[in-house]
Every structure is written in structure tokens, then in C-alpha cells.
């Protein structure tokens, strides 16, 4: 019985390690298990906003379950308690697999959508390259996910110096049409770095 536990431990730790070392060589294995995700089998226990999967359907969760099963079985088996060791190992392995599957599900739900052009109008925007009179410059827009830059033109075709705060009025294709921020002139203490 100890050999079976050792094999489960070896598979549970070996497949992720091999996949880590050889990268995409073993991605087909993950694709086999992700086939179940594609079927959209919704076997979850819903507790409020949290869904607890009842079937682990990813390579990582199955490997974690095998690793815990093998480890707990090897530790708890003393030669005569075959039934107890297997039930304990299977229960804890299943719980570990479900925990990893829940974590994977939560990580897959995390999405960073880029802000829309309308949302960018409400973000802190600063001129990074002076917008010359009747010409182009560059602005930097600070968003929740970082900073993005756009070519920019002045709405009234006036020059706007580098470092000035501006408001995005609209976009023409991928060019921000801006005007000097009235708030930055009225409340400069709000706009210091």
C-alpha cells in the first residue's frame, strides 16, 4: 500500500514540475482536463457569492489531490488500518483538489478590462509632450490599472505645456482632444505629485 501512496505523491508533484520545466510541451494534458470547463458543467455548490466546485476539473487540482492523498496515506497508514488511512487520505485529497479548483476559478474570473474612452474622460490626465499650437502632443492618463498614453490635440488649438493637467473632451480615432483642466487651475493643491 505504501507503494501506491508513493506513486500518487510522485505523480502529484512530478507532472507540475515537468510541466514547469518543459513549459508548453505538456499543455495538451491541461487541455484534456479543460475540456470539462468547455462543456460548462455547472456542478457547483453555491454559498452566497462563492461557488464551491464539486468536481475538480483541472490538471493542477487533480495533481494537488493526488499529492495530498499520497502524503496523508503514507503518514497515516501503519500496516493494519487500511480502510481508515484510505478514507482519510481520499477525503483530504478531495478537499485539497477542490480548494485548488476554487482558487483557479477565482483567478480566471479576475479580469482587467481596459477603460473605455468615456471612462478615460474622468481620469487624471497630464500632458507629457507639449501640445504645440494647432499641432499634436502627448498625454498620459492615470487609470486604476496603470498609466496609458495617447497622442493629443488641443480643443481650441492653443498650446498646452508639458506637465499641465488637462481634461479629455473626446477622442477622434485614437487621438485625445483635450483642454486645460479648470480644476487644476482652481485647486492646484489637489494635483501635486
C-alpha positions in Angstrom: 0.0 0.0 0.0 2.9 2.3 0.7 4.0 2.0 -2.9 0.6 3.2 -4.1 0.8 6.3 -1.9 4.3 6.9 -3.1 3.2 6.7 -6.8 0.3 9.2 -6.1 2.8 11.6 -4.4 5.2 11.2 -7.3 2.5 11.9 -9.9 1.1 14.8 -7.9 4.4 16.6 -7.7 6.0 15.2 -10.9 3.5 16.4 -13.5 3.5 20.0 -12.4 7.3 20.0 -12.1 7.8 18.5 -15.5 5.2 21.0 -16.9 7.1 23.8 -15.3 10.5 22.7 -16.6 9.3 21.8 -20.2 6.6 24.5 -20.4 4.2 24.1 -23.3 5.3 20.5 -24.0 2.7 19.3 -21.6 -0.1 21.8 -22.2 -2.0 19.1 -24.0 -2.5 17.4 -20.7 -4.1 20.5 -19.3 -6.3 20.8 -22.4 -7.7 17.3 -21.7 -8.9 18.4 -18.3 -10.0 21.9 -19.5 -12.3 20.1 -21.9 -14.7 19.7 -19.0 -14.6 23.5 -18.4 -15.6 23.9 -22.1 -18.6 21.7 -21.5 -19.8 24.3 -18.9 -20.8 21.6 -16.5 -22.0 23.6 -13.6 -21.6 21.2 -10.7 -21.0 23.8 -8.0 -22.4 24.3 -4.5 -23.4 28.0 -4.3 -22.8 29.7 -0.9 -23.7 33.3 -1.4 -21.3 34.8 -3.9 -18.9 31.9 -3.7 -19.3 28.8 -5.8 -17.6 25.6 -4.5 -16.9 23.2 -7.3 -17.9 19.6 -6.6 -15.7 18.1 -9.4 -12.1 19.2 -9.7 -11.6 19.5 -13.5 -8.1 20.9 -13.9 -4.7 19.2 -14.0 -3.4 21.4 -11.2 -6.3 20.5 -8.8 -6.1 16.7 -9.6 -2.3 16.8 -9.0 -2.8 18.6 -5.7 -5.4 16.0 -4.7 -3.0 13.1 -5.6 -0.2 14.7 -3.7 -2.3 15.2 -0.6 -3.8 11.7 -0.9 -0.4 10.1 -1.2 1.1 12.1 1.6 -1.7 11.6 4.1 -2.0 7.9 3.2 1.7 7.4 3.7 1.7 9.2 7.0 -1.5 7.6 8.4 -1.1 4.0 7.2 0.6 1.8 9.8 0.1 -1.6 8.1 -3.2 -2.6 9.6 -5.5 0.5 9.3 -6.0 0.2 5.5 -9.7 1.4 5.5 -9.1 4.4 7.8 -5.9 5.5 6.0 -7.6 5.4 2.6 -10.8 7.2 3.7 -8.8 9.9 5.5 -6.3 10.3 2.5 -9.2 10.4 0.0 -11.2 12.9 2.0 -8.2 15.3 2.5 -7.1 14.8 -1.1 -10.5 15.7 -2.4 -10.7 18.8 -0.2 -7.2 19.9 -1.4 -8.3 19.4 -5.1 -11.5 21.4 -4.5 -9.5 24.2 -2.8 -7.1 24.4 -5.8 -10.1 24.3 -8.2 -11.8 27.1 -6.3 -8.6 29.2 -6.4 -8.2 28.6 -10.2 -11.9 29.6 -10.7 -11.4 32.8 -8.8 -8.2 33.6 -10.7 -9.9 33.0 -14.0 -12.7 35.5 -13.0 -10.2 38.3 -12.4 -10.4 40.4 -15.4 -8.6 43.7 -16.2 -10.6 45.3 -18.9 -9.1 48.4 -20.3 -11.1 51.5 -19.6 -13.4 52.8 -22.4 -12.7 56.1 -23.9 -15.7 57.6 -22.0 -14.2 56.3 -18.7 -10.8 57.9 -19.6 -12.5 61.3 -19.6 -12.8 61.0 -15.8 -9.2 60.0 -15.2 -6.3 62.2 -14.1 -4.6 63.3 -17.4 -1.4 65.1 -17.8 0.5 66.5 -20.8 3.8 64.5 -21.2 4.9 66.2 -24.5 3.9 69.8 -25.1 0.9 70.1 -27.4 2.0 72.8 -29.9 -0.4 75.4 -31.2 -2.5 73.7 -33.8 -0.5 70.5 -33.6 -0.1 67.3 -31.7 1.4 66.4 -28.3 1.1 63.5 -25.9 -0.9 62.9 -22.8 -0.6 60.4 -20.0 -3.8 59.1 -18.4 -3.6 57.6 -14.9 -6.1 54.7 -14.5 -6.7 52.0 -11.8 -4.7 49.5 -13.8 -1.7 51.8 -14.6 -0.9 54.6 -17.0 -1.7 54.8 -20.7 -0.5 57.4 -23.2 -2.3 58.9 -26.2 -1.4 61.4 -28.9 -3.4 64.6 -28.1 -4.6 67.8 -29.7 -5.9 70.9 -28.0 -9.6 71.6 -28.4 -9.1 75.3 -29.0 -5.8 74.7 -30.9 -3.9 76.6 -28.2 -0.5 75.4 -26.9 -0.6 73.4 -23.7 2.7 72.9 -21.9 4.2 69.7 -20.7 3.2 69.0 -17.1 -0.2 70.7 -17.4 -3.3 68.8 -16.3 -6.0 68.5 -18.9 -9.5 67.2 -19.4 -10.2 64.8 -22.2 -13.2 66.1 -24.1 -13.5 63.4 -26.7 -11.5 61.1 -28.9 -11.0 61.4 -32.7 -9.9 57.9 -33.7 -7.1 57.3 -31.2 -6.2 60.9 -30.6 -7.4 62.6 -27.3 -8.9 66.0 -27.8 -8.1 67.9 -24.6 -8.5 71.3 -22.9 -6.7 72.7 -19.9 -8.2 71.5 -16.7 -10.2 74.2 -14.9 -10.0 72.2 -11.6 -6.2 72.1 -11.7 -6.1 75.9 -12.0 -8.7 76.4 -9.2 -7.4 73.8 -6.8 -3.7 73.2 -7.6 -3.1 71.5 -4.2 -5.2 68.6 -5.4 -3.0 68.0 -8.4 0.5 67.9 -6.9 2.6 64.8 -7.3 
